[in-house]
Amino acid sequence: MSAPTYPIRTARLTLPGGTPAGSGGSSGGRSRGPARAPLATYRLQQTPRDRTVRTLAAWSIGSSAAIAVLSALGGLLAAATSPRTAIAVAGVLILASPLLLPRRPAVDPVPDRELAVSS
């Protein structure tokens, strides 16, 4: 005689918009801050159209690499000190990050290059 099995019920939390909680939605689990869209728009306006795909690919790879490196550094800091200290340092760095933004006058977008048409 086998042991009886009982169905396990789990609660499903749903975020506004129908996205299941914890799934990360379309962002792949990464945070998408409110400044990301204007920054992307600005960067793409400054990029010639024939380089858009390269720019987006480089940005994606660079963002993923930066997340991995900074996560590892945070883990090393937490191992060397304490998790609370590592979180405090990360919070201070996040709050100080607007100071790293460039303070330059606005520039006109780069004009598109004429693509050579072969006959």
Phi and psi restraints in degrees (range 20) as a CNS / XPLOR table:
assign (resid 1 and name C) (resid 2 and name N)
       (resid 2 and name CA) (resid 2 and name C) 1.0 -89.7 20.0 2
assign (resid 2 and name N) (resid 2 and name CA)
       (resid 2 and name C) (resid 3 and name N) 1.0 156.4 20.0 2
assign (resid 2 and name C) (resid 3 and name N)
       (resid 3 and name CA) (resid 3 and name C) 1.0 -70.9 20.0 2
assign (resid 3 and name N) (resid 3 and name CA)
       (resid 3 and name C) (resid 4 and name N) 1.0 142.9 20.0 2
assign (resid 3 and name C) (resid 4 and name N)
       (resid 4 and name CA) (resid 4 and name C) 1.0 -67.7 20.0 2
assign (resid 4 and name N) (resid 4 and name CA)
       (resid 4 and name C) (resid 5 and name N) 1.0 147.7 20.0 2
assign (resid 4 and name C) (resid 5 and name N)
       (resid 5 and name CA) (resid 5 and name C) 1.0 -108.9 20.0 2
assign (resid 5 and name N) (resid 5 and name CA)
       (resid 5 and name C) (resid 6 and name N) 1.0 144.1 20.0 2
assign (resid 5 and name C) (resid 6 and name N)
       (resid 6 and name CA) (resid 6 and name C) 1.0 -120.0 20.0 2
assign (resid 6 and name N) (resid 6 and name CA)
       (resid 6 and name C) (resid 7 and name N) 1.0 135.0 20.0 2
assign (resid 6 and name C) (resid 7 and name N)
       (resid 7 and name CA) (resid 7 and name C) 1.0 -68.1 20.0 2
assign (resid 7 and name N) (resid 7 and name CA)
       (resid 7 and name C) (resid 8 and name N) 1.0 140.2 20.0 2
assign (resid 7 and name C) (resid 8 and name N)
       (resid 8 and name CA) (resid 8 and name C) 1.0 -96.9 20.0 2
assign (resid 8 and name N) (resid 8 and name CA)
       (resid 8 and name C) (resid 9 and name N) 1.0 127.0 20.0 2
assign (resid 8 and name C) (resid 9 and name N)
       (resid 9 and name CA) (resid 9 and name C) 1.0 -103.1 20.0 2
assign (resid 9 and name N) (resid 9 and name CA)
       (resid 9 and name C) (resid 10 and name N) 1.0 133.5 20.0 2
assign (resid 9 and name C) (resid 10 and name N)
       (resid 10 and name CA) (resid 10 and name C) 1.0 -122.4 20.0 2
assign (resid 10 and name N) (resid 10 and name CA)
       (resid 10 and name C) (resid 11 and name N) 1.0 147.9 20.0 2
assign (resid 10 and name C) (resid 11 and name N)
       (resid 11 and name CA) (resid 11 and name C) 1.0 -85.2 20.0 2
assign (resid 11 and name N) (resid 11 and name CA)
       (resid 11 and name C) (resid 12 and name N) 1.0 137.3 20.0 2
assign (resid 11 and name C) (resid 12 and name N)
       (resid 12 and name CA) (resid 12 and name C) 1.0 -108.9 20.0 2
assign (resid 12 and name N) (resid 12 and name CA)
       (resid 12 and name C) (resid 13 and name N) 1.0 118.1 20.0 2
assign (resid 12 and name C) (resid 13 and name N)
       (resid 13 and name CA) (resid 13 and name C) 1.0 -91.8 20.0 2
assign (resid 13 and name N) (resid 13 and name CA)
       (resid 13 and name C) (resid 14 and name N) 1.0 136.5 20.0 2
assign (resid 13 and name C) (resid 14 and name N)
       (resid 14 and name CA) (resid 14 and name C) 1.0 -122.7 20.0 2
assign (resid 14 and name N) (resid 14 and name CA)
       (resid 14 and name C) (resid 15 and name N) 1.0 130.6 20.0 2
assign (resid 14 and name C) (resid 15 and name N)
       (resid 15 and name CA) (resid 15 and name C) 1.0 -82.1 20.0 2
assign (resid 15 and name N) (resid 15 and name CA)
       (resid 15 and name C) (resid 16 and name N) 1.0 163.4 20.0 2
assign (resid 15 and name C) (resid 16 and name N)
       (resid 16 and name CA) (resid 16 and name C) 1.0 -56.2 20.0 2
assign (resid 16 and name N) (resid 16 and name CA)
       (resid 16 and name C) (resid 17 and name N) 1.0 137.1 20.0 2
assign (resid 16 and name C) (resid 17 and name N)
       (resid 17 and name CA) (resid 17 and name C) 1.0 97.4 20.0 2
assign (resid 17 and name N) (resid 17 and name CA)
       (resid 17 and name C) (resid 18 and name N) 1.0 -2.3 20.0 2
assign (resid 17 and name C) (resid 18 and name N)
       (resid 18 and name CA) (resid 18 and name C) 1.0 85.8 20.0 2
assign (resid 18 and name N) (resid 18 and name CA)
       (resid 18 and name C) (resid 19 and name N) 1.0 7.0 20.0 2
assign (resid 18 and name C) (resid 19 and name N)
       (resid 19 and name CA) (resid 19 and name C) 1.0 -81.2 20.0 2
assign (resid 19 and name N) (resid 19 and name CA)
       (resid 19 and name C) (resid 20 and name N) 1.0 127.7 20.0 2
assign (resid 19 and name C) (resid 20 and name N)
       (resid 20 and name CA) (resid 20 and name C) 1.0 -63.4 20.0 2
assign (resid 20 and name N) (resid 20 and name CA)
       (resid 20 and name C) (resid 21 and name N) 1.0 138.1 20.0 2
assign (resid 20 and name C) (resid 21 and name N)
       (resid 21 and name CA) (resid 21 and name C) 1.0 -64.9 20.0 2
assign (resid 21 and name N) (resid 21 and name CA)
       (resid 21 and name C) (resid 22 and name N) 1.0 140.0 20.0 2
assign (resid 21 and name C) (resid 22 and name N)
       (resid 22 and name CA) (resid 22 and name C) 1.0 87.1 20.0 2
assign (resid 22 and name N) (resid 22 and name CA)
       (resid 22 and name C) (resid 23 and name N) 1.0 -6.7 20.0 2
assign (resid 22 and name C) (resid 23 and name N)
       (resid 23 and name CA) (resid 23 and name C) 1.0 -86.0 20.0 2
assign (resid 23 and name N) (resid 23 and name CA)
       (resid 23 and name C) (resid 24 and name N) 1.0 -18.3 20.0 2
assign (resid 23 and name C) (resid 24 and name N)
       (resid 24 and name CA) (resid 24 and name C) 1.0 80.5 20.0 2
assign (resid 24 and name N) (resid 24 and name CA)
       (resid 24 and name C) (resid 25 and name N) 1.0 -2.8 20.0 2
assign (resid 24 and name C) (resid 25 and name N)
       (resid 25 and name CA) (resid 25 and name C) 1.0 59.7 20.0 2
assign (resid 25 and name N) (resid 25 and name CA)
       (resid 25 and name C) (resid 26 and name N) 1.0 -141.6 20.0 2
assign (resid 25 and name C) (resid 26 and name N)
       (resid 26 and name CA) (resid 26 and name C) 1.0 -84.1 20.0 2
assign (resid 26 and name N) (resid 26 and name CA)
       (resid 26 and name C) (resid 27 and name N) 1.0 -3.3 20.0 2
assign (resid 26 and name C) (resid 27 and name N)
       (resid 27 and name CA) (resid 27 and name C) 1.0 -84.6 20.0 2
assign (resid 27 and name N) (resid 27 and name CA)
       (resid 27 and name C) (resid 28 and name N) 1.0 -1.8 20.0 2
assign (resid 27 and name C) (resid 28 and name N)
       (resid 28 and name CA) (resid 28 and name C) 1.0 69.1 20.0 2
assign (resid 28 and name N) (resid 28 and name CA)
       (resid 28 and name C) (resid 29 and name N) 1.0 23.5 20.0 2
assign (resid 28 and name C) (resid 29 and name N)
       (resid 29 and name CA) (resid 29 and name C) 1.0 88.8 20.0 2
assign (resid 29 and name N) (resid 29 and name CA)
       (resid 29 and name C) (resid 30 and name N) 1.0 -8.1 20.0 2
assign (resid 29 and name C) (resid 30 and name N)
       (resid 30 and name CA) (resid 30 and name C) 1.0 -90.7 20.0 2
assign (resid 30 and name N) (resid 30 and name CA)
       (resid 30 and name C) (resid 31 and name N) 1.0 149.8 20.0 2
assign (resid 30 and name C) (resid 31 and name N)
       (resid 31 and name CA) (resid 31 and name C) 1.0 -72.7 20.0 2
assign (resid 31 and name N) (resid 31 and name CA)
       (resid 31 and name C) (resid 32 and name N) 1.0 138.8 20.0 2
assign (resid 31 and name C) (resid 32 and name N)
       (resid 32 and name CA) (resid 32 and name C) 1.0 -118.6 20.0 2
assign (resid 32 and name N) (resid 32 and name CA)
       (resid 32 and name C) (resid 33 and name N) 1.0 97.5 20.0 2
assign (resid 32 and name C) (resid 33 and name N)
       (resid 33 and name CA) (resid 33 and name C) 1.0 -72.0 20.0 2
assign (resid 33 and name N) (resid 33 and name CA)
       (resid 33 and name C) (resid 34 and name N) 1.0 164.9 20.0 2
assign (resid 33 and name C) (resid 34 and name N)
       (resid 34 and name CA) (resid 34 and name C) 1.0 -67.0 20.0 2
assign (resid 34 and name N) (resid 34 and name CA)
       (resid 34 and name C) (resid 35 and name N) 1.0 -21.8 20.0 2
assign (resid 34 and name C) (resid 35 and name N)
       (resid 35 and name CA) (resid 35 and name C) 1.0 -85.7 20.0 2
assign (resid 35 and name N) (resid 35 and name CA)
       (resid 35 and name C) (resid 36 and name N) 1.0 -5.9 20.0 2
assign (resid 35 and name C) (resid 36 and name N)
       (resid 36 and name CA) (resid 36 and name C) 1.0 -67.2 20.0 2
assign (resid 36 and name N) (resid 36 and name CA)
       (resid 36 and name C) (resid 37 and name N) 1.0 -43.4 20.0 2
assign (resid 36 and name C) (resid 37 and name N)
       (resid 37 and name CA) (resid 37 and name C) 1.0 -65.2 20.0 2
assign (resid 37 and name N) (resid 37 and name CA)
       (resid 37 and name C) (resid 38 and name N) 1.0 -48.2 20.0 2
assign (resid 37 and name C) (resid 38 and name N)
       (resid 38 and name CA) (resid 38 and name C) 1.0 -63.4 20.0 2
assign (resid 38 and name N) (resid 38 and name CA)
       (resid 38 and name C) (resid 39 and name N) 1.0 -36.0 20.0 2
assign (resid 38 and name C) (resid 39 and name N)
       (resid 39 and name CA) (resid 39 and name C) 1.0 -65.1 20.0 2
assign (resid 39 and name N) (resid 39 and name CA)
       (resid 39 and name C) (resid 40 and name N) 1.0 -43.3 20.0 2
assign (resid 39 and name C) (resid 40 and name N)
       (resid 40 and name CA) (resid 40 and name C) 1.0 -63.2 20.0 2
assign (resid 40 and name N) (resid 40 and name CA)
       (resid 40 and name C) (resid 41 and name N) 1.0 -41.4 20.0 2
assign (resid 40 and name C) (resid 41 and name N)
       (resid 41 and name CA) (resid 41 and name C) 1.0 -62.1 20.0 2
assign (resid 41 and name N) (resid 41 and name CA)
       (resid 41 and name C) (resid 42 and name N) 1.0 -46.3 20.0 2
assign (resid 41 and name C) (resid 42 and name N)
       (resid 42 and name CA) (resid 42 and name C) 1.0 -61.0 20.0 2
assign (resid 42 and name N) (resid 42 and name CA)
       (resid 42 and name C) (resid 43 and name N) 1.0 -47.6 20.0 2
assign (resid 42 and name C) (resid 43 and name N)
       (resid 43 and name CA) (resid 43 and name C) 1.0 -63.8 20.0 2
assign (resid 43 and name N) (resid 43 and name CA)
       (resid 43 and name C) (resid 44 and name N) 1.0 -38.9 20.0 2
assign (resid 43 and name C) (resid 44 and name N)
       (resid 44 and name CA) (resid 44 and name C) 1.0 -72.7 20.0 2
assign (resid 44 and name N) (resid 44 and name CA)
       (resid 44 and name C) (resid 45 and name N) 1.0 -29.2 20.0 2
assign (resid 44 and name C) (resid 45 and name N)
       (resid 45 and name CA) (resid 45 and name C) 1.0 -69.0 20.0 2
assign (resid 45 and name N) (resid 45 and name CA)
       (resid 45 and name C) (resid 46 and name N) 1.0 -28.1 20.0 2
assign (resid 45 and name C) (resid 46 and name N)
       (resid 46 and name CA) (resid 46 and name C) 1.0 -86.2 20.0 2
assign (resid 46 and name N) (resid 46 and name CA)
       (resid 46 and name C) (resid 47 and name N) 1.0 -4.0 20.0 2
assign (resid 46 and name C) (resid 47 and name N)
       (resid 47 and name CA) (resid 47 and name C) 1.0 -105.4 20.0 2
assign (resid 47 and name N) (resid 47 and name CA)
       (resid 47 and name C) (resid 48 and name N) 1.0 131.6 20.0 2
assign (resid 47 and name C) (resid 48 and name N)
       (resid 48 and name CA) (resid 48 and name C) 1.0 -60.5 20.0 2
assign (resid 48 and name N) (resid 48 and name CA)
       (resid 48 and name C) (resid 49 and name N) 1.0 147.8 20.0 2
assign (resid 48 and name C) (resid 49 and name N)
       (resid 49 and name CA) (resid 49 and name C) 1.0 -59.3 20.0 2
assign (resid 49 and name N) (resid 49 and name CA)
       (resid 49 and name C) (resid 50 and name N) 1.0 -31.5 20.0 2
assign (resid 49 and name C) (resid 50 and name N)
       (resid 50 and name CA) (resid 50 and name C) 1.0 -75.1 20.0 2
assign (resid 50 and name N) (resid 50 and name CA)
       (resid 50 and name C) (resid 51 and name N) 1.0 -4.4 20.0 2
assign (resid 50 and name C) (resid 51 and name N)
       (resid 51 and name CA) (resid 51 and name C) 1.0 -115.1 20.0 2
assign (resid 51 and name N) (resid 51 and name CA)
       (resid 51 and name C) (resid 52 and name N) 1.0 8.1 20.0 2
assign (resid 51 and name C) (resid 52 and name N)
       (resid 52 and name CA) (resid 52 and name C) 1.0 -62.1 20.0 2
assign (resid 52 and name N) (resid 52 and name CA)
       (resid 52 and name C) (resid 53 and name N) 1.0 -47.1 20.0 2
assign (resid 52 and name C) (resid 53 and name N)
       (resid 53 and name CA) (resid 53 and name C) 1.0 -63.7 20.0 2
assign (resid 53 and name N) (resid 53 and name CA)
       (resid 53 and name C) (resid 54 and name N) 1.0 -42.6 20.0 2
assign (resid 53 and name C) (resid 54 and name N)
       (resid 54 and name CA) (resid 54 and name C) 1.0 -62.4 20.0 2
assign (resid 54 and name N) (resid 54 and name CA)
       (resid 54 and name C) (resid 55 and name N) 1.0 -41.1 20.0 2
assign (resid 54 and name C) (resid 55 and name N)
       (resid 55 and name CA) (resid 55 and name C) 1.0 -62.9 20.0 2
assign (resid 55 and name N) (resid 55 and name CA)
       (resid 55 and name C) (resid 56 and name N) 1.0 -45.8 20.0 2
assign (resid 55 and name C) (resid 56 and name N)
       (resid 56 and name CA) (resid 56 and name C) 1.0 -65.5 20.0 2
assign (resid 56 and name N) (resid 56 and name CA)
       (resid 56 and name C) (resid 57 and name N) 1.0 -39.3 20.0 2
assign (resid 56 and name C) (resid 57 and name N)
       (resid 57 and name CA) (resid 57 and name C) 1.0 -65.6 20.0 2
assign (resid 57 and name N) (resid 57 and name CA)
       (resid 57 and name C) (resid 58 and name N) 1.0 -44.6 20.0 2
assign (resid 57 and name C) (resid 58 and name N)
       (resid 58 and name CA) (resid 58 and name C) 1.0 -64.1 20.0 2
assign (resid 58 and name N) (resid 58 and name CA)
       (resid 58 and name C) (resid 59 and name N) 1.0 -38.1 20.0 2
assign (resid 58 and name C) (resid 59 and name N)
       (resid 59 and name CA) (resid 59 and name C) 1.0 -65.4 20.0 2
assign (resid 59 and name N) (resid 59 and name CA)
       (resid 59 and name C) (resid 60 and name N) 1.0 -42.2 20.0 2
assign (resid 59 and name C) (resid 60 and name N)
       (resid 60 and name CA) (resid 60 and name C) 1.0 -64.3 20.0 2
assign (resid 60 and name N) (resid 60 and name CA)
       (resid 60 and name C) (resid 61 and name N) 1.0 -46.4 20.0 2
assign (resid 60 and name C) (resid 61 and name N)
       (resid 61 and name CA) (resid 61 and name C) 1.0 -64.7 20.0 2
assign (resid 61 and name N) (resid 61 and name CA)
       (resid 61 and name C) (resid 62 and name N) 1.0 -44.5 20.0 2
assign (resid 61 and name C) (resid 62 and name N)
       (resid 62 and name CA) (resid 62 and name C) 1.0 -62.9 20.0 2
assign (resid 62 and name N) (resid 62 and name CA)
       (resid 62 and name C) (resid 63 and name N) 1.0 -39.5 20.0 2
assign (resid 62 and name C) (resid 63 and name N)
       (resid 63 and name CA) (resid 63 and name C) 1.0 -64.9 20.0 2
assign (resid 63 and name N) (resid 63 and name CA)
       (resid 63 and name C) (resid 64 and name N) 1.0 -43.9 20.0 2
assign (resid 63 and name C) (resid 64 and name N)
       (resid 64 and name CA) (resid 64 and name C) 1.0 -65.2 20.0 2
assign (resid 64 and name N) (resid 64 and name CA)
       (resid 64 and name C) (resid 65 and name N) 1.0 -41.3 20.0 2
assign (resid 64 and name C) (resid 65 and name N)
       (resid 65 and name CA) (resid 65 and name C) 1.0 -65.6 20.0 2
assign (resid 65 and name N) (resid 65 and name CA)
       (resid 65 and name C) (resid 66 and name N) 1.0 -41.1 20.0 2
assign (resid 65 and name C) (resid 66 and name N)
       (resid 66 and name CA) (resid 66 and name C) 1.0 -64.1 20.0 2
assign (resid 66 and name N) (resid 66 and name CA)
       (resid 66 and name C) (resid 67 and name N) 1.0 -40.5 20.0 2
assign (resid 66 and name C) (resid 67 and name N)
       (resid 67 and name CA) (resid 67 and name C) 1.0 -62.3 20.0 2
assign (resid 67 and name N) (resid 67 and name CA)
       (resid 67 and name C) (resid 68 and name N) 1.0 -44.2 20.0 2
assign (resid 67 and name C) (resid 68 and name N)
       (resid 68 and name CA) (resid 68 and name C) 1.0 -63.7 20.0 2
assign (resid 68 and name N) (resid 68 and name CA)
       (resid 68 and name C) (resid 69 and name N) 1.0 -45.8 20.0 2
assign (resid 68 and name C) (resid 69 and name N)
       (resid 69 and name CA) (resid 69 and name C) 1.0 -65.9 20.0 2
assign (resid 69 and name N) (resid 69 and name CA)
       (resid 69 and name C) (resid 70 and name N) 1.0 -45.2 20.0 2
assign (resid 69 and name C) (resid 70 and name N)
       (resid 70 and name CA) (resid 70 and name C) 1.0 -68.5 20.0 2
assign (resid 70 and name N) (resid 70 and name CA)
       (resid 70 and name C) (resid 71 and name N) 1.0 -32.7 20.0 2
assign (resid 70 and name C) (resid 71 and name N)
       (resid 71 and name CA) (resid 71 and name C) 1.0 -65.4 20.0 2
assign (resid 71 and name N) (resid 71 and name CA)
       (resid 71 and name C) (resid 72 and name N) 1.0 -42.2 20.0 2
assign (resid 71 and name C) (resid 72 and name N)
       (resid 72 and name CA) (resid 72 and name C) 1.0 -64.4 20.0 2
assign (resid 72 and name N) (resid 72 and name CA)
       (resid 72 and name C) (resid 73 and name N) 1.0 -42.5 20.0 2
assign (resid 72 and name C) (resid 73 and name N)
       (resid 73 and name CA) (resid 73 and name C) 1.0 -63.8 20.0 2
assign (resid 73 and name N) (resid 73 and name CA)
       (resid 73 and name C) (resid 74 and name N) 1.0 -38.9 20.0 2
assign (resid 73 and name C) (resid 74 and name N)
       (resid 74 and name CA) (resid 74 and name C) 1.0 -64.0 20.0 2
assign (resid 74 and name N) (resid 74 and name CA)
       (resid 74 and name C) (resid 75 and name N) 1.0 -39.3 20.0 2
assign (resid 74 and name C) (resid 75 and name N)
       (resid 75 and name CA) (resid 75 and name C) 1.0 -65.3 20.0 2
assign (resid 75 and name N) (resid 75 and name CA)
       (resid 75 and name C) (resid 76 and name N) 1.0 -40.9 20.0 2
assign (resid 75 and name C) (resid 76 and name N)
       (resid 76 and name CA) (resid 76 and name C) 1.0 -65.4 20.0 2
assign (resid 76 and name N) (resid 76 and name CA)
       (resid 76 and name C) (resid 77 and name N) 1.0 -40.1 20.0 2
assign (resid 76 and name C) (resid 77 and name N)
       (resid 77 and name CA) (resid 77 and name C) 1.0 -64.2 20.0 2
assign (resid 77 and name N) (resid 77 and name CA)
       (resid 77 and name C) (resid 78 and name N) 1.0 -40.6 20.0 2
assign (resid 77 and name C) (resid 78 and name N)
       (resid 78 and name CA) (resid 78 and name C) 1.0 -65.9 20.0 2
assign (resid 78 and name N) (resid 78 and name CA)
       (resid 78 and name C) (resid 79 and name N) 1.0 -36.8 20.0 2
assign (resid 78 and name C) (resid 79 and name N)
       (resid 79 and name CA) (resid 79 and name C) 1.0 -70.1 20.0 2
assign (resid 79 and name N) (resid 79 and name CA)
       (resid 79 and name C) (resid 80 and name N) 1.0 -35.4 20.0 2
assign (resid 79 and name C) (resid 80 and name N)
       (resid 80 and name CA) (resid 80 and name C) 1.0 -77.0 20.0 2
assign (resid 80 and name N) (resid 80 and name CA)
       (resid 80 and name C) (resid 81 and name N) 1.0 -32.7 20.0 2
assign (resid 80 and name C) (resid 81 and name N)
       (resid 81 and name CA) (resid 81 and name C) 1.0 -116.0 20.0 2
assign (resid 81 and name N) (resid 81 and name CA)
       (resid 81 and name C) (resid 82 and name N) 1.0 -98.8 20.0 2
assign (resid 81 and name C) (resid 82 and name N)
       (resid 82 and name CA) (resid 82 and name C) 1.0 -153.4 20.0 2
assign (resid 82 and name N) (resid 82 and name CA)
       (resid 82 and name C) (resid 83 and name N) 1.0 157.3 20.0 2
assign (resid 82 and name C) (resid 83 and name N)
       (resid 83 and name CA) (resid 83 and name C) 1.0 -58.2 20.0 2
assign (resid 83 and name N) (resid 83 and name CA)
       (resid 83 and name C) (resid 84 and name N) 1.0 -37.4 20.0 2
assign (resid 83 and name C) (resid 84 and name N)
       (resid 84 and name CA) (resid 84 and name C) 1.0 -62.6 20.0 2
assign (resid 84 and name N) (resid 84 and name CA)
       (resid 84 and name C) (resid 85 and name N) 1.0 -41.9 20.0 2
assign (resid 84 and name C) (resid 85 and name N)
       (resid 85 and name CA) (resid 85 and name C) 1.0 -65.2 20.0 2
assign (resid 85 and name N) (resid 85 and name CA)
       (resid 85 and name C) (resid 86 and name N) 1.0 -42.2 20.0 2
assign (resid 85 and name C) (resid 86 and name N)
       (resid 86 and name CA) (resid 86 and name C) 1.0 -62.5 20.0 2
assign (resid 86 and name N) (resid 86 and name CA)
       (resid 86 and name C) (resid 87 and name N) 1.0 -41.2 20.0 2
assign (resid 86 and name C) (resid 87 and name N)
       (resid 87 and name CA) (resid 87 and name C) 1.0 -66.2 20.0 2
assign (resid 87 and name N) (resid 87 and name CA)
       (resid 87 and name C) (resid 88 and name N) 1.0 -39.7 20.0 2
assign (resid 87 and name C) (resid 88 and name N)
       (resid 88 and name CA) (resid 88 and name C) 1.0 -63.8 20.0 2
assign (resid 88 and name N) (resid 88 and name CA)
       (resid 88 and name C) (resid 89 and name N) 1.0 -43.4 20.0 2
assign (resid 88 and name C) (resid 89 and name N)
       (resid 89 and name CA) (resid 89 and name C) 1.0 -63.5 20.0 2
assign (resid 89 and name N) (resid 89 and name CA)
       (resid 89 and name C) (resid 90 and name N) 1.0 -42.9 20.0 2
assign (resid 89 and name C) (resid 90 and name N)
       (resid 90 and name CA) (resid 90 and name C) 1.0 -61.9 20.0 2
assign (resid 90 and name N) (resid 90 and name CA)
       (resid 90 and name C) (resid 91 and name N) 1.0 -41.0 20.0 2
assign (resid 90 and name C) (resid 91 and name N)
       (resid 91 and name CA) (resid 91 and name C) 1.0 -63.3 20.0 2
assign (resid 91 and name N) (resid 91 and name CA)
       (resid 91 and name C) (resid 92 and name N) 1.0 -42.7 20.0 2
assign (resid 91 and name C) (resid 92 and name N)
       (resid 92 and name CA) (resid 92 and name C) 1.0 -64.5 20.0 2
assign (resid 92 and name N) (resid 92 and name CA)
       (resid 92 and name C) (resid 93 and name N) 1.0 -41.8 20.0 2
assign (resid 92 and name C) (resid 93 and name N)
       (resid 93 and name CA) (resid 93 and name C) 1.0 -65.1 20.0 2
assign (resid 93 and name N) (resid 93 and name CA)
       (resid 93 and name C) (resid 94 and name N) 1.0 -38.2 20.0 2
assign (resid 93 and name C) (resid 94 and name N)
       (resid 94 and name CA) (resid 94 and name C) 1.0 -65.6 20.0 2
assign (resid 94 and name N) (resid 94 and name CA)
       (resid 94 and name C) (resid 95 and name N) 1.0 -42.6 20.0 2
assign (resid 94 and name C) (resid 95 and name N)
       (resid 95 and name CA) (resid 95 and name C) 1.0 -67.5 20.0 2
assign (resid 95 and name N) (resid 95 and name CA)
       (resid 95 and name C) (resid 96 and name N) 1.0 -28.2 20.0 2
assign (resid 95 and name C) (resid 96 and name N)
       (resid 96 and name CA) (resid 96 and name C) 1.0 -86.5 20.0 2
assign (resid 96 and name N) (resid 96 and name CA)
       (resid 96 and name C) (resid 97 and name N) 1.0 -10.8 20.0 2
assign (resid 96 and name C) (resid 97 and name N)
       (resid 97 and name CA) (resid 97 and name C) 1.0 -61.2 20.0 2
assign (resid 97 and name N) (resid 97 and name CA)
       (resid 97 and name C) (resid 98 and name N) 1.0 -30.7 20.0 2
assign (resid 97 and name C) (resid 98 and name N)
       (resid 98 and name CA) (resid 98 and name C) 1.0 -61.4 20.0 2
assign (resid 98 and name N) (resid 98 and name CA)
       (resid 98 and name C) (resid 99 and name N) 1.0 -21.7 20.0 2
assign (resid 98 and name C) (resid 99 and name N)
       (resid 99 and name CA) (resid 99 and name C) 1.0 -69.6 20.0 2
assign (resid 99 and name N) (resid 99 and name CA)
       (resid 99 and name C) (resid 100 and name N) 1.0 -17.3 20.0 2
assign (resid 99 and name C) (resid 100 and name N)
       (resid 100 and name CA) (resid 100 and name C) 1.0 -85.4 20.0 2
assign (resid 100 and name N) (resid 100 and name CA)
       (resid 100 and name C) (resid 101 and name N) 1.0 -9.1 20.0 2
assign (resid 100 and name C) (resid 101 and name N)
       (resid 101 and name CA) (resid 101 and name C) 1.0 -69.3 20.0 2
assign (resid 101 and name N) (resid 101 and name CA)
       (resid 101 and name C) (resid 102 and name N) 1.0 142.6 20.0 2
assign (resid 101 and name C) (resid 102 and name N)
       (resid 102 and name CA) (resid 102 and name C) 1.0 -67.7 20.0 2
assign (resid 102 and name N) (resid 102 and name CA)
       (resid 102 and name C) (resid 103 and name N) 1.0 144.6 20.0 2
assign (resid 102 and name C) (resid 103 and name N)
       (resid 103 and name CA) (resid 103 and name C) 1.0 -115.9 20.0 2
assign (resid 103 and name N) (resid 103 and name CA)
       (resid 103 and name C) (resid 104 and name N) 1.0 72.7 20.0 2
assign (resid 103 and name C) (resid 104 and name N)
       (resid 104 and name CA) (resid 104 and name C) 1.0 -121.6 20.0 2
assign (resid 104 and name N) (resid 104 and name CA)
       (resid 104 and name C) (resid 105 and name N) 1.0 155.6 20.0 2
assign (resid 104 and name C) (resid 105 and name N)
       (resid 105 and name CA) (resid 105 and name C) 1.0 -66.9 20.0 2
assign (resid 105 and name N) (resid 105 and name CA)
       (resid 105 and name C) (resid 106 and name N) 1.0 155.7 20.0 2
assign (resid 105 and name C) (resid 106 and name N)
       (resid 106 and name CA) (resid 106 and name C) 1.0 -64.8 20.0 2
assign (resid 106 and name N) (resid 106 and name CA)
       (resid 106 and name C) (resid 107 and name N) 1.0 143.4 20.0 2
assign (resid 106 and name C) (resid 107 and name N)
       (resid 107 and name CA) (resid 107 and name C) 1.0 -118.6 20.0 2
assign (resid 107 and name N) (resid 107 and name CA)
       (resid 107 and name C) (resid 108 and name N) 1.0 156.3 20.0 2
assign (resid 107 and name C) (resid 108 and name N)
       (resid 108 and name CA) (resid 108 and name C) 1.0 -72.5 20.0 2
assign (resid 108 and name N) (resid 108 and name CA)
       (resid 108 and name C) (resid 109 and name N) 1.0 148.3 20.0 2
assign (resid 108 and name C) (resid 109 and name N)
       (resid 109 and name CA) (resid 109 and name C) 1.0 -60.8 20.0 2
assign (resid 109 and name N) (resid 109 and name CA)
       (resid 109 and name C) (resid 110 and name N) 1.0 151.2 20.0 2
assign (resid 109 and name C) (resid 110 and name N)
       (resid 110 and name CA) (resid 110 and name C) 1.0 -69.4 20.0 2
assign (resid 110 and name N) (resid 110 and name CA)
       (resid 110 and name C) (resid 111 and name N) 1.0 129.4 20.0 2
assign (resid 110 and name C) (resid 111 and name N)
       (resid 111 and name CA) (resid 111 and name C) 1.0 -68.5 20.0 2
assign (resid 111 and name N) (resid 111 and name CA)
       (resid 111 and name C) (resid 112 and name N) 1.0 149.0 20.0 2
assign (resid 111 and name C) (resid 112 and name N)
       (resid 112 and name CA) (resid 112 and name C) 1.0 -68.3 20.0 2
assign (resid 112 and name N) (resid 112 and name CA)
       (resid 112 and name C) (resid 113 and name N) 1.0 141.9 20.0 2
assign (resid 112 and name C) (resid 113 and name N)
       (resid 113 and name CA) (resid 113 and name C) 1.0 -79.8 20.0 2
assign (resid 113 and name N) (resid 113 and name CA)
       (resid 113 and name C) (resid 114 and name N) 1.0 146.5 20.0 2
assign (resid 113 and name C) (resid 114 and name N)
       (resid 114 and name CA) (resid 114 and name C) 1.0 -73.3 20.0 2
assign (resid 114 and name N) (resid 114 and name CA)
       (resid 114 and name C) (resid 115 and name N) 1.0 125.3 20.0 2
assign (resid 114 and name C) (resid 115 and name N)
       (resid 115 and name CA) (resid 115 and name C) 1.0 -78.4 20.0 2
assign (resid 115 and name N) (resid 115 and name CA)
       (resid 115 and name C) (resid 116 and name N) 1.0 134.7 20.0 2
assign (resid 115 and name C) (resid 116 and name N)
       (resid 116 and name CA) (resid 116 and name C) 1.0 -70.3 20.0 2
assign (resid 116 and name N) (resid 116 and name CA)
       (resid 116 and name C) (resid 117 and name N) 1.0 131.3 20.0 2
assign (resid 116 and name C) (resid 117 and name N)
       (resid 117 and name CA) (resid 117 and name C) 1.0 -105.3 20.0 2
assign (resid 117 and name N) (resid 117 and name CA)
       (resid 117 and name C) (resid 118 and name N) 1.0 120.3 20.0 2
assign (resid 117 and name C) (resid 118 and name N)
       (resid 118 and name CA) (resid 118 and name C) 1.0 -86.9 20.0 2
assign (resid 118 and name N) (resid 118 and name CA)
       (resid 118 and name C) (resid 119 and name N) 1.0 139.4 20.0 2
